[in-house]
Structures are given as C-alpha cells and as structure tokens.
Amino acid sequence: MVGAAVAACGGTYGADPPATAPKTTTDQGDGSAPAGDASSTTDDGGTSLPECRAQRIVHLVGGGGGLAWFTLLWPVPSVIGSFDPAYAYDDPTLAAPAPGTSTAHPLYARKVQGDVLWAKTGTHATPTVLVSGTNQTHTSSPNTTTMGAHEIVAAGAAAQKALAAPVPALRFALRALRYGPAPDAPAIRDVANVDEAVEAIAEVKTLTDAQRAELGPAAGDLDAWTGAAAPKSVVDLATLLYFTAAAFRHGLVGTVVMPALGGTDPHGAFADGAATLHADALARVLHTFYEELNKTTEPACSHDGAAVSLADNVLLLVSGDTPKNPFVRDAWPDGSPGGANWIYARANGYLVPGWFGQVTPSGKTDFNPTTGALDPATSADDAKRASLAGILFAMTRGDAAYVASLDGGSYQGLVPSTLP
C-alpha cells in the first residue's frame, strides 16, 4: 500500500499541488450499469447512474519512431527553456507553458489555433510526462506499459467492468501492440480498420443506421480534425480517433489500442520541412478529439451524483519505442540521452501534471517515487514501476487498493493532494 505523503518541491510555474497518499476505493462495480444510458437523472438535476470506478482508455503506440512526433507537442522543457537552433524543435514560439504546472514539474504544450493543446477540453486537461523505461529503437511492440508480470492497459480494462461496454477492448491494425497479461482482463478484439470495428460491435450490440453513420467518418468529416494538407499518417490516426469518440459517446467500447504515426520515422523531418506540418496536424487532431469528448457526458456512470463529461473520463496514453534525441535536429538520431524513454498520460486530475524526471543533452535523471522530485539515486526500474502504477491509479480513478493488488511499490509522489 502507499505510504505517507511527501509534498512536491519547487516554485510556481502554474500551480503545483503537493502529493499526498491516494484515497482508496475497492469497489470496481458489478457490471450492471446500462451502457449508453445518459438520461437517468434525479429531480434535483443530478444523476442516478452509478459512481464511475474507471476511466475509458485510449492507448496510442508510436512504434517505429512514431513517438518522436509527440515530442513536438509536449517537448522536453529545456528544449524550449534554453532553446538552441540545433535542437529538434521547429519553433519555440509555437509552445507555451501548460496551465497547472510548476517549476518542479514544468510542461510546455504546442499551441492549437492560438491556445495550448487541450485548453478548455476538460476540468484537468494538462497531461503528465513520465521519464520511464528505456529506448527501444526500431520496434513496433515496445514494452513500455509492462509493469512486472502485468501490462497496465489490460489491467485498466479489467477495472472497467461497470462500464458494461459491449466490446470491452479493441485493438486496431497491429497485434504486435502489447495488451496483457493482467488478472481478469477482457480479451481484446483485433480489427484492421474502422469498418471491421463497427462490425465487431454489431456482432454483440444492435446498431441503428444513425449509430453506424456516426462511427465511420464520411467524406469531409475529418477536415475540421486535421486541417488542410495533413499527412496521411495523421489522417489515419484521426480516422481511428473519430471512431473512438463516437464509440465512447454511445458506451460501446471501454479501451482502444491503436498505432500512432508508426512507419513515419522522422529522421529527415527538419531537413525536408515536415516537422511543422506533422506537429500542427497532430496537435489539432488530439485537441479536436477531446473537444468532441467534452461535448457529451459519460453514458455509463457519474461522479459524486453528477454527470461527468467524457473528456474527464477518458485517459489517453502515448508510448512508443524511442523519443529520439530532442537536442539534435540534424538527421534526428534515434538514440536518446541516457537511453531515456518517456510516456505521456492525460490522467484527468489523478496525477500531478508536468514532467517527472529530467532529460538534458548530457543524460537523464529519474524521479523519486515517494516525493516526485529528481533523484539520481533512483533506478530506472523503480521510476518505471512508479510511473505505471501511477497511471493505473489514474485509470481506476484513484483505486489504490486495486493498484496495490498488482504492485506494492510507491508512486505517491505522482498523486495530487486533491483528487477530482
């Protein structure tokens, strides 16, 4: 179980909530919540839906160099704070400090139409970046989400029973994308594209013509998501996320795993001018995804007797093989400082936002799992273990007992003093 809390250190960058011991819940629900029923309200305007015990999950896997594109959305802080034209970032004026972060855990986010990515798309929209795992260049099956004997996306899916999704877990395109093992995890359904995903749902749930139309983007539907002249790899991702937003809106799926910009290894992104085009389009797609989620409420559950927006109950995870070297734009080499890897997680208020761990041109420093502070004495294995336990804590909306049943290590340095 999680031990006593130690407050996070550092001055103000936005606002730094101190870490405390996670609150504990144990009831993962009995699976009786009616998927898709968002109309159950009480006389005082509340909702009779059960309490949310788990977030829905989207896992974007940037194998084959795909993760590096996301470093243009949430760059290493020192890349912007001490910018050098030789660094692997197109224009530092395109990034700004993300709200709710601190000097202890800074974060810059790329701007989308003048505001930072994910601004106004939920109550706790600023993500957490965790220096976790090791560089795994040139694999489409990174093991960055494996925590000891368990894989956390599958463990998170196992905790979603009360969401009662007709298709609990869905994986697009690549069976190489890791899912499992985890106790009681639902089997994942593999599909090649959106059409197959719709048919997979239709096998277990009758879909109306209107629902089918919502799940698959028609001609022109993606234009607002991607902007003009978006690269095909970004359009492909937008197509899958468009489906995912609709599937979540109707309570049809609990967890979705998909490839993200794999096969577009960006060694030449700065030499050929592709960096800005890719980064702007990718940021717009992720922003629009959460804008869509923020328009509707979670159909299967509520929070403290009130409806909760889907944006506040969908955890998005980005992992991959290598973030490349963010301090070298020439041929953007695969090797990262100190062999570092990292994970981006939109945790919706269940993790302190900002960077945990540090990456500099000369190497990396891991974070202390108990305090969250930089700690050269912390091993990479301990930092990874804490990172994944913390993400699982967020997936389960703060169920420390569930996390402890799979891993007893500390992660309290990642947890804010007040949970949503």
Buried (B, 14 or more C-beta within 10 A) or exposed (E): EBEEBBBBBBEEBBEBBBBBBBEBBEEBBEEEBBBBBBEBBEEEEBBEBBBBBBBBBBBBBBBBBBBBBBBBBBBBBBBBEEBEEEBBBBEBEBBBBBBBBBBBBBBBBBBBEEEBBBBEBBEBBBBBBBBBBBBBBEEBEBBBBBBEEBBBBBBBBBBBBBBBBBBBBBBBBBEBBBBBEBEEBBEBBBBEBBEBBBEBBBEEBEBEEEBBEBBBBEEEBBEEBBBEEBBEBBBBBBBBBBBBBBBBBBBBBBBBBBBBBBEBBBBEBBEEEBBBBBBBBBBBBBBBBBBBBBEBBBBBBBBEEEBBBBBBBBBBBBBBBBBBBBBBBEBBBBEBBBBBBBBBBBBBBBBBBBBBBBBBBEEBBBBBBBBBBBBEEBEBEBBBBBBBBBBBBBBBBBBBBBBBEBBEBBBBBBBBBEBB
